[in-house]
Amino acid sequence: MQKSKRVISFIIGSLLFADGLYFVLQLRFNFGALLPLLIGLGLIIYALAYPKLIAYIQTNTIRQSIWRWAWAIFFVWIFSLVIFFVFLGFSTQQNTPHVAAPAIVVLGSGLKHGKPSPTLASRLDQAASYAKHHPNSIMVVSGGLSFQQKNSEAEAMRQYLIDVHHIPAQRIYTEDQSTSTELNLINSKKILAKQHISLQQPIAIVTSDFHIPRSRAIAIRQGYQTPIMISAQTPLATRYNAWLREYFAYWSGLLLNEY
């Protein structure tokens, strides 16, 4: 029993560690990358040092209590994470709406080597598809300066839409100061106001499928009366790491009173 437990812990730990390390090596220092790395490392150490670790714990009743409580808290957290993943799974099953909007706000999601990451490219592709069906809509691309990047996300997003989807440059407005979803939506309001677009009008907001619930809640809090949420599918390679990061972002938003 102990041997099988150690083997399973080592295998799961190695997979989690490799997953987290892959994203860290790409300079993605967020919960979606760091937590699998740390949990994986912990499980590997647990598997390799199991006999000595258990012997050390059993020599003291306080250590035994801490050990039991630590595992209890960990499993409660895992349960809450599973519930959140199920919630996101149902939330992501949406179709692109056909309602026309005077403006399309595309939320940033990070760059890779100065270009839109696969997740961000998916958002831009979805936004471009909607824009081509609604040629009178302006586009607002929102995203500030990323870690170790020379150009803002907004500029990279704008260039992608021009180069890949041939969206006219004069149709695209850049918001290049934001560093969070809340700021994306706050700063984009200023551009909309300059274009005489009211928040009482339907505004299309394009983001990743997992990001829809939180961004909708923030948009409503910021005065967007009828946000039209357009979801872009998250690439499978980064999907569950993104969901894990969103778990913490969702609770952080509640604590910070973002919605």
C-alpha positions as a printed Julia matrix, in Angstrom:
259×3 Matrix{Float64}:
   0.0    0.0     0.0
   2.76   2.41    0.99
   4.78   1.53   -2.09
   1.86   2.13   -4.47
   1.08   5.42   -2.71
   4.67   6.54   -3.16
   4.74   5.51   -6.83
   1.47   7.34   -7.58
   2.68  10.43   -5.71
   5.95  10.39   -7.63
   4.25  10.04  -11.03
   1.68  12.77  -10.35
   4.36  14.97   -8.82
   6.66  14.55  -11.81
   3.88  15.42  -14.26
   2.88  18.51  -12.3
   6.5   19.6   -11.88
   7.2   19.19  -15.61
   4.03  21.11  -16.48
   4.92  24.01  -14.2
   8.56  24.04  -15.29
   7.52  24.26  -18.95
   5.63  27.51  -18.32
   8.24  28.95  -15.95
  10.93  28.45  -18.59
   8.74  30.58  -20.85
   8.88  33.3   -18.16
   5.26  32.83  -17.14
   5.4   33.5   -13.42
   1.79  33.12  -12.33
  -0.25  30.76  -10.17
  -1.12  28.64  -13.19
   2.58  27.82  -13.61
   4.08  28.12  -10.13
   1.47  26.13   -8.21
   1.79  22.91  -10.27
   5.57  23.3    -9.99
   5.48  23.59   -6.19
   2.83  20.9    -5.64
   4.71  18.59   -7.96
   7.97  19.2    -6.1
   6.21  18.55   -2.8
   4.79  15.24   -4.03
   8.19  14.14   -5.36
   9.83  14.89   -2.01
   6.94  13.13   -0.23
   7.42  10.02   -2.38
  11.21   9.88   -2.03
  11.4   10.72    1.67
   8.22   8.92    2.79
   9.72   6.5     5.4
  11.84   9.16    7.13
   9.06  11.74    6.9
   6.44   9.47    8.5
   8.88   8.38   11.2
   9.6   12.03   12.02
   5.9   12.94   12.18
   4.93  10.0    14.37
   7.35  10.96   17.13
   5.27  13.99   18.1
   1.48  14.39   18.52
   1.57  18.05   17.46
   3.29  17.09   14.21
   0.67  14.4    13.65
  -2.15  16.94   14.1
  -0.47  19.43   11.75
   0.04  16.66    9.2
  -3.62  15.59    9.32
  -4.88  19.18    9.13
  -2.56  19.96    6.23
  -3.92  17.05    4.21
  -7.51  17.93    5.14
  -7.05  21.53    3.99
  -5.35  20.35    0.81
  -8.22  18.01   -0.11
 -10.84  20.68    0.67
  -8.95  23.02   -1.65
  -8.79  20.33   -4.36
 -12.55  19.82   -4.0
 -13.21  23.56   -4.36
 -10.93  23.63   -7.41
 -12.84  20.77   -9.04
 -16.14  22.59   -8.41
 -14.69  25.74   -9.97
 -13.44  23.8   -13.0
 -16.92  22.29  -13.47
 -18.39  25.8   -13.23
 -15.96  27.06  -15.87
 -16.67  24.04  -18.05
 -20.37  24.91  -18.18
 -19.65  28.64  -18.55
 -17.44  28.15  -21.6
 -20.16  26.41  -23.63
 -21.29  29.55  -25.46
 -21.88  30.58  -29.03
 -20.83  33.86  -30.6
 -23.83  36.24  -30.43
 -25.15  37.87  -33.6
 -26.22  41.13  -31.97
 -24.55  44.15  -33.57
 -22.47  46.37  -31.28
 -20.97  49.8   -32.06
 -17.69  48.77  -30.4
 -15.66  45.62  -29.82
 -13.3   45.61  -26.83
 -10.62  42.9   -26.97
  -8.96  42.11  -23.64
  -5.22  41.39  -23.62
  -3.71  38.1   -22.48
   0.06  38.36  -22.83
   2.68  38.28  -25.55
   5.22  35.65  -26.56
   8.41  36.96  -28.17
   6.64  40.23  -28.87
   3.73  38.55  -30.66
   0.27  37.59  -29.36
   0.38  34.35  -27.37
  -1.81  31.47  -28.64
  -4.47  32.44  -26.09
  -4.42  36.07  -27.18
  -4.34  35.13  -30.87
  -7.49  33.08  -30.31
  -9.2   36.15  -28.84
  -8.1   38.31  -31.76
  -9.26  35.72  -34.31
 -12.68  35.63  -32.68
 -12.85  39.43  -32.52
 -11.88  39.72  -36.19
 -14.59  37.24  -37.17
 -17.2   39.28  -35.33
 -15.82  42.54  -36.76
 -16.1   41.28  -40.33
 -19.77  40.5   -39.76
 -20.3   43.97  -38.25
 -18.24  46.39  -40.39
 -19.56  49.5   -38.65
 -18.13  48.5   -35.27
 -14.89  50.06  -34.05
 -12.33  47.87  -32.28
 -10.56  48.69  -29.02
  -7.55  46.49  -28.25
  -6.58  46.72  -24.6
  -3.31  45.7   -22.96
  -0.29  47.41  -21.44
   3.4   46.62  -21.36
   4.13  42.97  -20.54
   7.12  41.61  -18.62
  10.36  42.03  -20.61
   8.5   43.36  -23.67
   9.39  46.54  -25.55
   6.0   47.13  -27.14
   2.6   47.09  -25.48
   0.11  44.28  -25.9
  -2.29  46.71  -27.53
   0.19  47.57  -30.28
   0.94  43.88  -30.93
  -2.79  43.14  -31.01
  -3.41  45.97  -33.45
  -0.63  44.79  -35.76
  -1.93  41.21  -35.64
  -5.41  42.31  -36.69
  -3.95  44.34  -39.57
  -1.46  41.73  -40.78
  -3.47  38.53  -40.29
  -7.06  39.66  -40.72
  -6.59  42.81  -42.82
  -8.69  44.95  -40.49
  -8.3   48.63  -41.56
  -5.92  50.45  -39.22
  -8.26  53.41  -38.8
 -10.87  51.09  -37.34
  -8.62  49.98  -34.45
  -8.02  52.02  -31.28
  -5.29  51.07  -28.81
  -5.5   51.22  -25.03
  -1.94  50.53  -23.87
  -1.91  51.32  -20.14
  -3.81  48.39  -18.62
  -2.29  45.7   -16.43
  -5.48  43.93  -15.31
  -8.96  43.05  -16.53
 -10.46  45.81  -14.4
  -8.11  48.41  -15.91
  -8.78  47.04  -19.41
 -12.43  47.89  -19.01
 -11.93  51.17  -17.12
  -9.46  52.59  -19.62
 -11.44  51.39  -22.63
 -14.4   53.46  -21.42
 -12.39  56.62  -22.13
 -11.86  55.62  -25.76
 -15.53  54.73  -26.16
 -16.54  58.11  -24.73
 -14.28  59.94  -27.21
 -16.02  58.07  -30.01
 -19.4   59.09  -28.57
 -20.32  55.51  -27.73
 -22.44  55.17  -24.6
 -22.1   52.34  -22.11
 -25.86  51.99  -22.33
 -25.36  50.66  -25.85
 -24.4   47.0   -26.32
 -20.6   46.68  -26.2
 -18.96  43.48  -27.44
 -16.23  42.23  -25.09
 -13.96  39.52  -26.45
 -11.97  37.33  -24.1
 -11.12  33.68  -23.46
 -13.89  31.24  -22.61
 -12.65  30.69  -19.04
 -12.45  34.46  -18.5
 -16.06  35.21  -19.46
 -17.72  35.0   -15.99
 -15.23  37.3   -14.26
 -14.87  39.82  -17.08
 -18.66  40.07  -17.43
 -19.01  40.75  -13.7
 -16.28  43.42  -13.81
 -17.8   45.02  -16.92
 -21.2   45.35  -15.26
 -19.56  46.8   -12.15
 -17.8   49.37  -14.37
 -21.05  50.53  -15.91
 -21.31  48.5   -19.11
 -25.1   48.14  -19.22
 -25.44  45.37  -21.8
 -22.06  43.71  -22.41
 -22.09  41.18  -25.23
 -19.61  38.53  -24.15
 -17.79  36.8   -27.0
 -15.7   33.82  -25.96
 -12.56  32.53  -27.65
 -11.53  28.93  -27.12
  -8.43  28.47  -24.98
  -5.73  26.27  -26.59
  -5.66  22.84  -24.93
  -1.93  23.11  -24.13
  -2.56  26.02  -21.75
  -6.23  25.49  -20.86
  -6.02  23.96  -17.4
  -3.12  26.12  -16.27
  -5.23  29.12  -17.32
  -8.21  27.74  -15.4
  -6.03  27.32  -12.31
  -4.81  30.9   -12.59
  -8.4   32.07  -13.06
  -9.42  30.27   -9.84
  -7.18  32.59   -7.84
  -8.02  35.64   -9.95
 -11.74  35.04   -9.36
 -11.4   34.97   -5.57
  -8.95  37.87   -5.68
 -11.54  39.9    -7.57
 -14.1   39.22   -4.87
 -11.69  40.3    -2.13
 -10.73  43.46   -4.04
 -14.39  44.28   -4.65
 -13.96  44.3    -8.43
 -17.51  42.95   -8.88
